[in-house]
Amino acid sequence: MSTPLVLPCTACGALNRVPAERLAAGPTCGRCHGPLRADAPVEVDDDRLERLVKASTVPVLVDFWAPWCGPCRMVAPHLEALARQEQGRLIVAKINVDHHTRVAGQLGVQGIPTLAVYRGGRLERSESGARTGPALHAFVAPYLPS
């Protein structure tokens, strides 16, 4: 059996441990029984992000974004594709900096989109600027498990 993934529930915020081999079976949250997805970005707030980063067994790519930001909207479909492509090896999280400012402030985020990669509970890399396609994959590739 593989190391379980830690997936946040988008409905209640609970963190759930799910074996990678169960991802295709449509796992549900142990608390609220809502669907859990590893193949799409998950919206988080500051507290959920901190808990996810500390608990995750795979790297977490965080997109600091805002709905009014054109480059952020341009990056969004590429983040969705990356989440599908790297399902089970990467969790993609999004945090709206208009509503959740604490973690962005701690990182010194001054421009959006800003992408940050966490692995093993630690910040590995953080850079502002839009990345799409191969450039986005190259940004996270050094941190993905083999």
C-alpha positions as CSV (number, residue, x, y, z in Angstrom):
1,M,0.0,0.0,0.0
2,S,1.3,3.4,-0.9
3,T,1.7,6.4,1.4
4,P,-1.7,8.1,1.7
5,L,-2.3,11.5,0.3
6,V,-3.7,14.3,2.5
7,L,-6.7,15.9,0.7
8,P,-8.6,18.8,2.1
9,C,-12.3,18.8,1.9
10,T,-13.6,21.8,0.0
11,A,-16.9,21.7,2.0
12,C,-15.8,21.4,5.6
13,G,-12.0,21.9,5.5
14,A,-11.2,18.6,7.1
15,L,-7.9,16.9,6.1
16,N,-8.4,13.4,4.9
17,R,-5.8,10.6,4.4
18,V,-6.6,8.8,1.1
19,P,-4.5,6.0,-0.3
20,A,-3.4,6.9,-3.9
21,E,-4.9,3.7,-5.3
22,R,-8.4,4.9,-4.0
23,L,-8.3,8.2,-5.9
24,A,-10.1,6.7,-8.9
25,A,-12.9,5.3,-6.7
26,G,-14.2,8.8,-5.8
27,P,-13.2,9.1,-2.1
28,T,-15.3,11.1,0.3
29,C,-14.6,13.2,3.4
30,G,-14.6,11.3,6.6
31,R,-16.3,14.2,8.4
32,C,-19.0,15.5,6.0
33,H,-19.0,12.8,3.3
34,G,-18.4,15.4,0.6
35,P,-16.4,14.4,-2.5
36,L,-12.6,14.7,-2.3
37,R,-10.6,15.6,-5.4
38,A,-6.9,15.3,-6.1
39,D,-7.3,16.1,-9.8
40,A,-8.3,19.8,-9.4
41,P,-7.0,22.8,-7.5
42,V,-8.6,23.2,-4.1
43,E,-9.5,26.6,-2.6
44,V,-8.1,27.2,0.9
45,D,-8.0,29.9,3.5
46,D,-4.9,30.8,5.6
47,D,-5.6,28.2,8.3
48,R,-6.4,25.4,5.9
49,L,-3.3,26.1,3.9
50,E,-1.1,26.0,6.9
51,R,-2.6,22.7,8.0
52,L,-2.4,21.2,4.5
53,V,1.2,22.2,4.0
54,K,2.2,20.6,7.4
55,A,0.2,17.4,6.8
56,S,0.8,16.8,3.1
57,T,2.8,13.7,2.1
58,V,3.3,15.2,-1.4
59,P,4.4,18.7,-2.5
60,V,1.8,21.4,-2.4
61,L,1.8,24.1,-5.2
62,V,0.0,27.2,-3.9
63,D,-1.3,29.9,-6.2
64,F,-1.7,33.2,-4.5
65,W,-4.3,34.9,-6.7
66,A,-7.3,37.4,-6.9
67,P,-10.4,37.2,-9.1
68,W,-9.7,40.6,-10.7
69,C,-6.2,39.6,-11.8
70,G,-6.0,38.9,-15.6
71,P,-2.8,36.9,-15.4
72,C,-4.2,34.9,-12.5
73,R,-7.2,34.0,-14.7
74,M,-4.9,33.1,-17.5
75,V,-2.9,30.7,-15.3
76,A,-6.0,29.0,-13.8
77,P,-6.7,26.4,-16.6
78,H,-3.0,25.5,-16.6
79,L,-3.1,24.8,-12.9
80,E,-6.2,22.6,-13.4
81,A,-4.3,20.7,-16.1
82,L,-1.3,20.3,-13.9
83,A,-3.5,19.0,-11.0
84,R,-5.0,16.4,-13.3
85,Q,-1.6,15.4,-14.8
86,E,0.2,15.1,-11.4
87,Q,-2.7,13.7,-9.4
88,G,-1.3,11.7,-6.6
89,R,2.1,13.4,-6.8
90,L,1.1,17.0,-6.2
91,I,-1.7,19.0,-4.6
92,V,-2.6,22.3,-6.2
93,A,-4.1,24.8,-3.8
94,K,-5.4,28.3,-4.5
95,I,-5.7,31.1,-1.9
96,N,-7.5,34.4,-2.7
97,V,-5.3,37.2,-1.4
98,D,-8.3,39.6,-1.3
99,H,-9.9,37.5,1.5
100,H,-6.9,35.7,3.1
101,T,-3.8,37.8,3.6
102,R,-1.9,36.2,6.5
103,V,0.2,33.6,4.7
104,A,0.7,36.0,1.7
105,G,2.0,38.6,4.1
106,Q,4.3,36.2,5.9
107,L,5.8,35.2,2.5
108,G,6.1,38.9,1.4
109,V,3.8,38.4,-1.6
110,Q,3.7,41.7,-3.4
111,G,2.6,40.7,-6.9
112,I,0.1,38.1,-8.1
113,P,0.0,35.6,-9.3
114,T,2.7,34.2,-7.0
115,L,3.4,30.5,-7.0
116,A,4.9,28.7,-4.0
117,V,6.0,25.1,-3.6
118,Y,5.9,23.5,-0.2
119,R,7.4,20.1,0.5
120,G,7.7,18.3,3.9
121,G,6.0,21.3,5.5
122,R,8.7,23.8,4.3
123,L,8.6,26.4,1.7
124,E,10.9,25.3,-1.1
125,R,10.3,28.0,-3.7
126,S,8.2,31.1,-4.2
127,E,8.1,33.4,-7.2
128,S,5.7,35.9,-8.7
129,G,4.6,35.9,-12.3
130,A,2.4,33.9,-14.5
131,R,3.6,30.5,-15.7
132,T,1.7,28.3,-18.1
133,G,2.2,24.9,-19.8
134,P,5.8,23.6,-19.8
135,A,7.1,26.5,-17.7
136,L,4.6,25.7,-15.0
137,H,5.6,22.1,-15.0
138,A,9.3,23.0,-14.9
139,F,8.6,25.2,-11.8
140,V,7.3,22.2,-9.8
141,A,9.2,19.3,-11.4
142,P,12.3,19.4,-9.1
143,Y,10.0,18.8,-6.1
144,L,7.8,16.0,-7.4
145,P,8.4,12.5,-6.1
146,S,10.0,10.1,-8.6
